[in-house]
Each structure stands twice: as C-alpha cells, then as structure tokens.
Amino acid sequence: MIAIELEGAKEIEAKLRSLEKNTQKKIVRKAVREGSRPTHKAAKANALSYVGGSMGSLLSKNIVLRAAKKQRKGEYRVQVRTKGDVDEFVHITKDGKRHYIPSAIEYGHAFPGRGGHKGAPKDVPARPFFRSAFDTTKHRAVKLIEREALNRIYQYIRYGRMF
C-alpha cells in the first residue's frame, strides 16, 4: 500500500480542532477524496498507455476510487484500485492456479512455456501503472488536500455548512 501522510499543516489542524468532530471528519474525508483524484486519473491514463490494447482499456475502465474498509481512529484512507468483481482479471491455469492479471502487469511475472525449452520461464517485465501514477501525482495530491481542507473549513466557518 502506498500512503501519503500530511504533517506540518498546523494552520489546518488548529482550525479543524475548533470545529465539531463530525464536521472535522466530513472536511477531511472530502479533502482526501479530492486529493486522490489526480492519482486516479493518472492511473487510468497509465493503464491505457503503459499496458495498451484491450487489457489496458479494461483496466482503465475498472480503476476506481474507494474508501478503505479498515481505518484507524483519526485516519481517513482512500484507495485507487481495480474493481474486485471483474472476471476477466483472473486467469486460471490448467492445474487450477489463479493469477490476478493486474498484479502480474504491475509487478511483472514469469511466463512458463515460452523460451528455449518447454517450461523454461521467460521473465515478463513489470509495467507499474499504479506506482508511476502515484509517483507523478503525490506532490500535487498533498497540495490539493491542504487547499481543499482549508477551503472547506473557511466555507463552514463563513456559511455554517459545506457545499
């Protein structure tokens, strides 16, 4: 899992602490979600360009932005991931082994049966479309989270509600 930890934003933290707990959660949740959108868009674009073909198109259509199921108190997590219920992403070999294709693309894999002699593995290099999306957008995501949180705090203070 790749994570961004926002620290040192004392102005945001001080203003958040002056609000109710439920309001704090709403502001942070919406800010983190907005901050994750550039990574989401980059992952979709990378799937099309790095992977290409019908698999790249299928990956791009099924990359989603979801709240993480397990979150600790005081944290809010958002995941950029593939949908879990896409049958085309699971490859079952003749001996019954199941392989998740997006993982094989992201991290690379050995490809048995293609090489010098039968069964000799041929390494297939990784095409890290998720990792590169995160690496290229993490600084923009942090700035966006900070800006969104401040904007939402000021909206709440000024109007008494969020839009």
TIZA-934257 format. One record per atom (N, C-alpha, C): x, z, y; atom name; residue in three letters; residue number from 1. Coordinates in steps of 0.02 Angstrom, whole numbers, plus 32768, in hexadecimal, padded with zeros to 4 digits. Example, Ala and Ser with C-alpha at 12.3 -4.5 7.8 and 13.67 -1.06 7.14 Angstrom:
residues 2
     c1     c3     c2   atom   rest    nr
   8294   8186   7EE4      N    Ala     1
   8267   8186   7F1F     CA    Ala     1
   8294   8186   7F5B      C    Ala     1
   8282   8162   7F90      N    Ser     2
   82AC   8165   7FCB     CA    Ser     2
   8285   818A   8002      C    Ser     2
end
This chain:
residues 163
     c1     c3     c2   atom   rest    nr
   802A   8000   7FC6      N    Met     1
   8000   8000   8000     CA    Met     1
   802D   8000   803E      C    Met     1
   8019   7FDB   806F      N    Ile     2
   803D   7FD7   80AE     CA    Ile     2
   8015   7FFF   80E1      C    Ile     2
   8037   8027   8109      N    Ala     3
   8013   8053   8138     CA    Ala     3
   8034   8051   817D      C    Ala     3
   800A   805A   81AE      N    Ile     4
   8021   8063   81F3     CA    Ile     4
   800C   80A9   8208      C    Ile     4
   803B   80D0   8220      N    Glu     5
   802A   8112   8238     CA    Glu     5
   8034   8113   8283      C    Glu     5
   7FFF   8120   82A7      N    Leu     6
   8001   8120   82F0     CA    Leu     6
   8015   8166   8308      C    Leu     6
   8050   816B   8325      N    Glu     7
   8068   81AB   833E     CA    Glu     7
   807F   81A3   8385      C    Glu     7
   8081   81D9   83A8      N    Gly     8
   809C   81D8   83EC     CA    Gly     8
   806B   81C2   8421      C    Gly     8
   802D   81B6   840E      N    Ala     9
   7FFB   81A2   843F     CA    Ala     9
   7FD9   81E1   8459      C    Ala     9
   7FFE   8208   8480      N    Lys    10
   7FE7   824A   8497     CA    Lys    10
   7FA9   8245   84C4      C    Lys    10
   7FA7   8211   84EC      N    Glu    11
   7F6E   8209   8519     CA    Glu    11
   7F2E   81FF   84F0      C    Glu    11
   7F32   81D4   84BE      N    Ile    12
   7EF8   81C7   8493     CA    Ile    12
   7EE3   8207   846F      C    Ile    12
   7F14   8229   8452      N    Glu    13
   7F06   8265   842C     CA    Glu    13
   7EE5   829B   8457      C    Glu    13
   7EFF   82A5   8492      N    Ala    14
   7EE3   82D8   84BF     CA    Ala    14
   7E9B   82C7   84D2      C    Ala    14
   7E8E   8288   84E1      N    Lys    15
   7E4A   8273   84F3     CA    Lys    15
   7E1B   8278   84B7      C    Lys    15
   7E34   8266   847C      N    Leu    16
   7E0A   826A   8441     CA    Leu    16
   7DF6   82B3   8432      C    Leu    16
   7E25   82E0   8438      N    Arg    17
   7E18   8326   8429     CA    Arg    17
   7DE3   8344   8458      C    Arg    17
   7DD9   8327   8491      N    Ser    18
   7DA6   8340   84C0     CA    Ser    18
   7D60   832B   84AC      C    Ser    18
   7D5A   82FE   847B      N    Leu    19
   7D19   82E5   8465     CA    Leu    19
   7D02   8309   8425      C    Leu    19
   7CC3   82FF   8414      N    Glu    20
   7CA8   831C   83D6     CA    Glu    20
   7CC8   82FB   8399      C    Glu    20
   7CC7   831E   8361      N    Lys    21
   7CE7   8305   8323     CA    Lys    21
   7CC9   82C2   830D      C    Lys    21
   7C87   82BD   830E      N    Asn    22
   7C67   827F   82F8     CA    Asn    22
   7C7A   8244   8325      C    Asn    22
   7C7D   8251   8365      N    Thr    23
   7C90   821D   8394     CA    Thr    23
   7CD9   8209   838A      C    Thr    23
   7D04   823A   837E      N    Gln    24
   7D4A   822C   836F     CA    Gln    24
   7D50   81FD   8333      C    Gln    24
   7D2C   820C   82FF      N    Lys    25
   7D2E   81E4   82C1     CA    Lys    25
   7D17   819D   82CF      C    Lys    25
   7CE0   8196   82F4      N    Lys    26
   7CC6   8153   8303     CA    Lys    26
   7CF8   812A   832A      C    Lys    26
   7D16   8149   835C      N    Ile    27
   7D47   8126   8386     CA    Ile    27
   7D82   810F   835E      C    Ile    27
   7D9E   813C   8336      N    Val    28
   7DDA   812C   830F     CA    Val    28
   7DC9   80F7   82DA      C    Val    28
   7D91   80FF   82B9      N    Arg    29
   7D7C   80CF   8285     CA    Arg    29
   7D76   8089   82A2      C    Arg    29
   7D54   8083   82DA      N    Lys    30
   7D4B   8041   82F9     CA    Lys    30
   7D8D   8024   8313      C    Lys    30
   7DB7   804F   832E      N    Ala    31
   7DF8   8037   8348     CA    Ala    31
   7E25   801F   8310      C    Ala    31
   7E27   8043   82D9      N    Val    32
   7E51   802F   82A0     CA    Val    32
   7E37   7FEE   8282      C    Val    32
   7DF6   7FE9   827D      N    Arg    33
   7DD9   7FAB   8262     CA    Arg    33
   7DEB   7F6E   828E      C    Arg    33
   7DE4   7F77   82D0      N    Glu    34
   7DF7   7F41   82FE     CA    Glu    34
   7E41   7F30   82F9      C    Glu    34
   7E6A   7F63   82F2      N    Gly    35
   7EB2   7F59   82EC     CA    Gly    35
   7EC6   7F35   82AC      C    Gly    35
   7E9C   7F38   827A      N    Ser    36
   7EAB   7F17   823A     CA    Ser    36
   7E96   7ECE   8238      C    Ser    36
   7E70   7EB9   8268      N    Arg    37
   7E58   7E73   8268     CA    Arg    37
   7E8F   7E3F   826D      C    Arg    37
   7EC4   7E48   8295      N    Pro    38
   7EF9   7E15   8296     CA    Pro    38
   7F1B   7E0E   8251      C    Pro    38
   7F25   7E45   822E      N    Thr    39
   7F43   7E42   81EC     CA    Thr    39
   7F15   7E1E   81BC      C    Thr    39
   7ED5   7E2B   81C1      N    His    40
   7EA3   7E09   8197     CA    His    40
   7EA4   7DBE   81A2      C    His    40
   7EA4   7DA9   81E1      N    Lys    41
   7EA6   7D61   81F1     CA    Lys    41
   7EE7   7D42   81DA      C    Lys    41
   7F1F   7D65   81E3      N    Ala    42
   7F60   7D4A   81CD     CA    Ala    42
   7F63   7D44   8181      C    Ala    42
   7F47   7D73   815D      N    Ala    43
   7F48   7D70   8114     CA    Ala    43
   7F1F   7D34   80FB      C    Ala    43
   7EE6   7D28   811B      N    Lys    44
   7EBD   7CEE   8109     CA    Lys    44
   7EE3   7CAC   8117      C    Lys    44
   7F03   7CA9   8150      N    Ala    45
   7F29   7C6C   8162     CA    Ala    45
   7F65   7C63   8133      C    Ala    45
   7F87   7C9A   8123      N    Asn    46
   7FC0   7C95   80F6     CA    Asn    46
   7FAC   7C80   80B0      C    Asn    46
   7F72   7C95   8099      N    Ala    47
   7F5B   7C80   8057     CA    Ala    47
   7F52   7C35   8056      C    Ala    47
   7F37   7C19   808B      N    Leu    48
   7F2E   7BD1   808E     CA    Leu    48
   7F70   7BAC   8092      C    Leu    48
   7F9F   7BC6   80BA      N    Ser    49
   7FDD   7BA1   80C4     CA    Ser    49
   8012   7BB1   8090      C    Ser    49
   801B   7BF0   807D      N    Tyr    50
   804F   7C02   804D     CA    Tyr    50
   803D   7BEE   8006      C    Tyr    50
   7FFF   7BFA   7FF3      N    Val    51
   7FE8   7BEC   7FAF     CA    Val    51
   7FCF   7BA4   7FAA      C    Val    51
   7FA3   7B92   7FD7      N    Gly    52
   7F89   7B4E   7FDA     CA    Gly    52
   7F5A   7B3D   7FA0      C    Gly    52
   7F40   7B02   7FA2      N    Gly    53
   7F15   7AE9   7F6D     CA    Gly    53
   7ED4   7B0F   7F65      C    Gly    53
   7EB6   7B08   7F2B      N    Ser    54
   7E76   7B28   7F1F     CA    Ser    54
   7E7D   7B74   7F19      C    Ser    54
   7EB6   7B8C   7EFE      N    Met    55
   7EC0   7BD5   7EF8     CA    Met    55
   7EC9   7BF3   7F3E      C    Met    55
   7EEE   7BD1   7F6A      N    Gly    56
   7EF7   7BEA   7FAE     CA    Gly    56
   7EB4   7BEE   7FD3      C    Gly    56
   7E8B   7BBC   7FC9      N    Ser    57
   7E49   7BBB   7FE8     CA    Ser    57
   7E1D   7BF3   7FCD      C    Ser    57
   7E1F   7BFD   7F8B      N    Leu    58
   7DF8   7C32   7F6C     CA    Leu    58
   7E10   7C77   7F83      C    Leu    58
   7E52   7C7F   7F87      N    Leu    59
   7E6D   7CBE   7FA0     CA    Leu    59
   7E57   7CCB   7FE8      C    Leu    59
   7E5D   7C98   8012      N    Ser    60
   7E4C   7C9F   8059     CA    Ser    60
   7E02   7CB3   8062      C    Ser    60
   7DD6   7C96   803B      N    Lys    61
   7D8F   7CA6   8040     CA    Lys    61
   7D80   7CED   8029      C    Lys    61
   7DAA   7D09   7FFE      N    Asn    62
   7D9B   7D4A   7FE0     CA    Asn    62
   7DC8   7D82   7FF9      C    Asn    62
   7DED   7D78   802F      N    Ile    63
   7E12   7DAF   804E     CA    Ile    63
   7DE4   7DD1   807F      C    Ile    63
   7DDC   7E13   8076      N    Val    64
   7DAB   7E39   809D     CA    Val    64
   7DCC   7E75   80BD      C    Val    64
   7DA9   7E92   80EC      N    Leu    65
   7DBE   7ECF   810F     CA    Leu    65
   7D8E   7F06   80F9      C    Leu    65
   7DA7   7F3A   80D8      N    Arg    66
   7D7D   7F6F   80BD     CA    Arg    66
   7D99   7FB4   80CE      C    Arg    66
   7D6D   7FE4   80D6      N    Ala    67
   7D83   802A   80DE     CA    Ala    67
   7D9C   8042   809A      C    Ala    67
   7DD2   8068   809A      N    Ala    68
   7DED   8083   805B     CA    Ala    68
   7DBE   80B8   8041      C    Ala    68
   7DB9   80BD   8000      N    Lys    69
   7D8C   80EE   7FE2     CA    Lys    69
   7DA7   8135   7FE7      C    Lys    69
   7DE8   813C   7FDB      N    Lys    70
   7E05   817F   7FDD     CA    Lys    70
   7E29   8188   8020      C    Lys    70
   7E0F   81B7   8047      N    Gln    71
   7E2D   81C5   8088     CA    Gln    71
   7E35   8210   808E      C    Gln    71
   7E6B   8225   80AB      N    Arg    72
   7E76   826C   80B7     CA    Arg    72
   7E54   8280   80F8      C    Arg    72
   7E4B   82C1   8100      N    Lys    73
   7E2C   82DA   813D     CA    Lys    73
   7E58   82C8   8179      C    Lys    73
   7E3B   82AD   81AC      N    Gly    74
   7E5F   829B   81E8     CA    Gly    74
   7E7E   8256   81E5      C    Gly    74
   7E71   8230   81B0      N    Glu    75
   7E8C   81EC   81A9     CA    Glu    75
   7E53   81BA   81A3      C    Glu    75
   7E61   817F   81B7      N    Tyr    76
   7E32   8148   81AB     CA    Tyr    76
   7E5C   810D   8194      C    Tyr    76
   7E4B   80F1   815C      N    Arg    77
   7E71   80BA   813F     CA    Arg    77
   7E46   807D   8137      C    Arg    77
   7E65   8044   8146      N    Val    78
   7E45   8004   813C     CA    Val    78
   7E73   7FD9   8111      C    Val    78
   7E57   7FB6   80E1      N    Gln    79
   7E7F   7F8B   80B6     CA    Gln    79
   7E6F   7F42   80C2      C    Gln    79
   7EA4   7F1A   80C4      N    Val    80
   7E9C   7ED2   80C2     CA    Val    80
   7EAC   7EC0   807A      C    Val    80
   7E7A   7EA9   8054      N    Arg    81
   7E84   7E9C   800D     CA    Arg    81
   7E56   7E64   7FF5      C    Arg    81
   7E5D   7E53   7FB6      N    Thr    82
   7E30   7E22   7F99     CA    Thr    82
   7DF3   7E45   7F7C      C    Thr    82
   7DBC   7E22   7F79      N    Lys    83
   7D81   7E3D   7F59     CA    Lys    83
   7D90   7E49   7F10      C    Lys    83
   7D74   7E7C   7EF4      N    Gly    84
   7D83   7E8E   7EAF     CA    Gly    84
   7D5A   7E6B   7E7B      C    Gly    84
   7D25   7E4A   7E8E      N    Asp    85
   7CF6   7E2E   7E5C     CA    Asp    85
   7CFB   7DE2   7E55      C    Asp    85
   7D35   7DC6   7E63      N    Val    86
   7D3D   7D7D   7E5E     CA    Val    86
   7D5B   7D6C   7E19      C    Val    86
   7D34   7D4E   7DEE      N    Asp    87
   7D4A   7D3F   7DAA     CA    Asp    87
   7D85   7D0E   7DA8      C    Asp    87
   7D89   7CE2   7DD9      N    Glu    88
   7DBE   7CB0   7DD9     CA    Glu    88
   7E03   7CCF   7DE5      C    Glu    88
   7E06   7D0E   7DFA      N    Phe    89
   7E46   7D2F   7E07     CA    Phe    89
   7E64   7D4F   7DC8      C    Phe    89
   7E40   7D52   7D92      N    Val    90
   7E59   7D72   7D55     CA    Val    90
   7E68   7D3B   7D22      C    Val    90
   7EA6   7D3C   7D09      N    His    91
   7EBA   7D0D   7CD5     CA    His    91
   7EC3   7D34   7C95      C    His    91
   7EA2   7D1F   7C5F      N    Ile    92
   7EA8   7D41   7C1F     CA    Ile    92
   7ECF   7D13   7BF0      C    Ile    92
   7F07   7D2C   7BD6      N    Thr    93
   7F31   7D04   7BA9     CA    Thr    93
   7F12   7D01   7B64      C    Thr    93
   7F30   7CD8   7B38      N    Lys    94
   7F17   7CD1   7AF4     CA    Lys    94
   7F19   7D13   7ACD      C    Lys    94
   7F4B   7D3C   7ADB      N    Asp    95
   7F50   7D7C   7AB9     CA    Asp    95
   7F28   7DB4   7ADB      C    Asp    95
   7EFF   7DA3   7B0C      N    Gly    96
   7ED1   7DD3   7B2B     CA    Gly    96
   7EEB   7DF8   7B68      C    Gly    96
   7F27   7DEA   7B7D      N    Lys    97
   7F42   7E0C   7BB9     CA    Lys    97
   7F20   7DF0   7BF7      C    Lys    97
   7F11   7E1E   7C26      N    Arg    98
   7EF0   7E0B   7C64     CA    Arg    98
   7F24   7E0C   7C9C      C    Arg    98
   7F24   7DD8   7CC5      N    His    99
   7F52   7DD4   7CFE     CA    His    99
   7F29   7DC7   7D3D      C    His    99
   7F38   7DEC   7D71      N    Tyr   100
   7F16   7DE4   7DB0     CA    Tyr   100
   7F3E   7DB2   7DDA      C    Tyr   100
   7F23   7D78   7DE6      N    Ile   101
   7F47   7D40   7E04     CA    Ile   101
   7F61   7D50   7E4B      C    Ile   101
   7F39   7D6F   7E77      N    Pro   102
   7F55   7D7E   7EB9     CA    Pro   102
   7F95   7DA9   7EB7      C    Pro   102
   7F98   7DD8   7E89      N    Ser   103
   7FD5   7E01   7E81     CA    Ser   103
   800F   7DD7   7E6A      C    Ser   103
   8002   7DAA   7E3B      N    Ala   104
   8037   7D7E   7E22     CA    Ala   104
   8052   7D51   7E59      C    Ala   104
   8026   7D3B   7E85      N    Ile   105
   803C   7D11   7EBD     CA    Ile   105
   8063   7D3B   7EF0      C    Ile   105
   804A   7D75   7F00      N    Glu   106
   8069   7DA1   7F32     CA    Glu   106
   80AF   7DB8   7F1D      C    Glu   106
   80B6   7DCB   7EDD      N    Tyr   107
   80F5   7DE9   7EC6     CA    Tyr   107
   8120   7DBB   7E9B      C    Tyr   107
   8106   7D81   7E88      N    Gly   108
   812A   7D55   7E5B     CA    Gly   108
   811F   7D6A   7E12      C    Gly   108
   8131   7D3F   7DE3      N    His   109
   8127   7D4F   7D9D     CA    His   109
   8150   7D22   7D71      C    His   109
   8155   7D35   7D32      N    Ala   110
   8176   7D0B   7D00     CA    Ala   110
   8141   7CDD   7CE2      C    Ala   110
   8153   7CA0   7CD5      N    Phe   111
   8125   7C6F   7CBC     CA    Phe   111
   813D   7C58   7C77      C    Phe   111
   8125   7C77   7C41      N    Pro   112
   813D   7C65   7BFF     CA    Pro   112
   8125   7C20   7BEA      C    Pro   112
   814E   7C00   7BC1      N    Gly   113
   813A   7BC0   7BA5     CA    Gly   113
   8152   7B84   7BCC      C    Gly   113
   8171   7B8F   7C05      N    Arg   114
   818C   7B57   7C2C     CA    Arg   114
   81D5   7B63   7C39      C    Arg   114
   81FE   7B3F   7C1B      N    Gly   115
   8246   7B49   7C24     CA    Gly   115
   826A   7B26   7BEB      C    Gly   115
   82A8   7B3C   7BDE      N    Gly   116
   82D3   7B1C   7BAC     CA    Gly   116
   82B3   7B1B   7B68      C    Gly   116
   82A4   7B55   7B4C      N    His   117
   8285   7B57   7B0A     CA    His   117
   8242   7B7A   7B0F      C    His   117
   821A   7B71   7ADB      N    Lys   118
   81D5   7B8C   7ADD     CA    Lys   118
   81D7   7BD8   7AE5      C    Lys   118
   81B1   7BF1   7B14      N    Gly   119
   81AD   7C38   7B20     CA    Gly   119
   81E0   7C52   7B51      C    Gly   119
   820F   7C29   7B67      N    Ala   120
   8241   7C3F   7B97     CA    Ala   120
   8220   7C48   7BDB      C    Ala   120
   822A   7C83   7BFA      N    Pro   121
   8209   7C8E   7C3B     CA    Pro   121
   822A   7C66   7C73      C    Pro   121
   8201   7C4D   7C9E      N    Lys   122
   8219   7C2C   7CDB     CA    Lys   122
   81FC   7C55   7D14      C    Lys   122
   8226   7C70   7D3D      N    Asp   123
   820E   7C9A   7D73     CA    Asp   123
   81EA   7C70   7DA8      C    Asp   123
   81B0   7C89   7DBC      N    Val   124
   818A   7C6B   7DF2     CA    Val   124
   8194   7C98   7E2F      C    Val   124
   81B0   7C7F   7E65      N    Pro   125
   81BF   7CAA   7E9E     CA    Pro   125
   8180   7CC4   7EC0      C    Pro   125
   8188   7CFD   7EE1      N    Ala   126
   8151   7D1C   7F05     CA    Ala   126
   8140   7CF3   7F43      C    Ala   126
   8100   7CF4   7F55      N    Arg   127
   80E8   7CD7   7F94     CA    Arg   127
   80C0   7D0E   7FB7      C    Arg   127
   80E3   7D3B   7FD8      N    Pro   128
   80C3   7D78   7FF3     CA    Pro   128
   8097   7D6B   8030      C    Pro   128
   805B   7D55   8024      N    Phe   129
   802E   7D45   805C     CA    Phe   129
   8011   7D84   807D      C    Phe   129
   8007   7DBB   8057      N    Phe   130
   7FF0   7DF9   8075     CA    Phe   130
   8028   7E1B   809B      C    Phe   130
   8062   7E22   807C      N    Arg   131
   809A   7E45   809B     CA    Arg   131
   80AF   7E22   80DC      C    Arg   131
   80B4   7DE1   80DA      N    Ser   132
   80C9   7DBD   8117     CA    Ser   132
   8094   7DC3   814E      C    Ser   132
   8054   7DC6   813B      N    Ala   133
   8020   7DD0   816D     CA    Ala   133
   8027   7E13   818F      C    Ala   133
   8036   7E46   8168      N    Phe   134
   8040   7E89   8185     CA    Phe   134
   807E   7E8A   81B1      C    Phe   134
   80B5   7E6E   8198      N    Asp   135
   80F4   7E70   81BD     CA    Asp   135
   80EF   7E4D   8201      C    Asp   135
   80C9   7E16   8203      N    Thr   136
   80C4   7DF1   8242     CA    Thr   136
   8092   7E0E   8274      C    Thr   136
   8064   7E39   825C      N    Thr   137
   8030   7E52   8288     CA    Thr   137
   8031   7E9D   8295      C    Thr   137
   8060   7EC2   8276      N    Lys   138
   805D   7F0B   827B     CA    Lys   138
   8066   7F25   82C3      C    Lys   138
   8092   7F06   82EA      N    His   139
   809B   7F1E   832F     CA    His   139
   805E   7F10   835A      C    His   139
   8041   7ED5   8350      N    Arg   140
   8003   7EC4   8374     CA    Arg   140
   7FCA   7EF2   835F      C    Arg   140
   7FC8   7F04   831F      N    Ala   141
   7F93   7F30   8305     CA    Ala   141
   7F98   7F75   8325      C    Ala   141
   7FD4   7F90   832A      N    Val   142
   7FDC   7FD2   8349     CA    Val   142
   7FC5   7FD1   8391      C    Val   142
   7FD9   7F9F   83B6      N    Lys   143
   7FC5   7F99   83FD     CA    Lys   143
   7F7A   7F92   8403      C    Lys   143
   7F5C   7F6B   83D6      N    Leu   144
   7F14   7F60   83D7     CA    Leu   144
   7EEF   7FA0   83C7      C    Leu   144
   7F07   7FC7   8398      N    Ile   145
   7EE7   8006   8386     CA    Ile   145
   7EEA   8035   83C2      C    Ile   145
   7F23   803A   83E2      N    Glu   146
   7F2A   8065   841D     CA    Glu   146
   7EFA   8050   8455      C    Glu   146
   7EF9   800F   8463      N    Arg   147
   7ECF   7FF5   8499     CA    Arg   147
   7E84   7FFF   848A      C    Arg   147
   7E71   7FF1   844B      N    Glu   148
   7E2B   7FF9   8438     CA    Glu   148
   7E15   8042   843C      C    Glu   148
   7E40   806F   8424      N    Ala   149
   7E2F   80B6   8426     CA    Ala   149
   7E25   80CD   846E      C    Ala   149
   7E54   80BB   849A      N    Leu   150
   7E4D   80CF   84E1     CA    Leu   150
   7E0F   80B1   8501      C    Leu   150
   7E02   8071   84F4      N    Asn   151
   7DC7   8051   8510     CA    Asn   151
   7D87   8073   84F9      C    Asn   151
   7D84   8084   84B9      N    Arg   152
   7D48   80A4   849E     CA    Arg   152
   7D40   80EB   84B8      C    Arg   152
   7D78   810E   84C2      N    Ile   153
   7D75   8152   84DF     CA    Ile   153
   7D5A   814E   8526      C    Ile   153
   7D75   811F   854E      N    Tyr   154
   7D5E   8118   8593     CA    Tyr   154
   7D14   8102   8596      C    Tyr   154
   7D00   80D7   8568      N    Gln   155
   7CB9   80C3   8565     CA    Gln   155
   7C8D   8100   8558      C    Gln   155
   7CA3   8128   8529      N    Tyr   156
   7C7A   8163   8517     CA    Tyr   156
   7C77   8194   8551      C    Tyr   156
   7CB0   819F   8571      N    Ile   157
   7CB1   81CD   85AA     CA    Ile   157
   7C86   81B3   85E3      C    Ile   157
   7C8A   8173   85F1      N    Arg   158
   7C66   8155   8629     CA    Arg   158
   7C1B   814F   861B      C    Arg   158
   7C08   8136   85E0      N    Tyr   159
   7BC2   8127   85D2     CA    Tyr   159
   7BA1   8158   85A2      C    Tyr   159
   7BC7   8183   8583      N    Gly   160
   7BAA   81B3   8554     CA    Gly   160
   7B9A   8196   8510      C    Gly   160
   7BAF   8158   8504      N    Arg   161
   7BA4   8137   84C3     CA    Arg   161
   7BD5   80FE   84BB      C    Arg   161
   7BD9   80E4   847E      N    Met   162
   7C06   80AC   8471     CA    Met   162
   7BDC   806D   8465      C    Met   162
   7BF9   8036   8473      N    Phe   163
   7BD5   7FF6   846B     CA    Phe   163
   7BEE   7FD2   842E      C    Phe   163
end
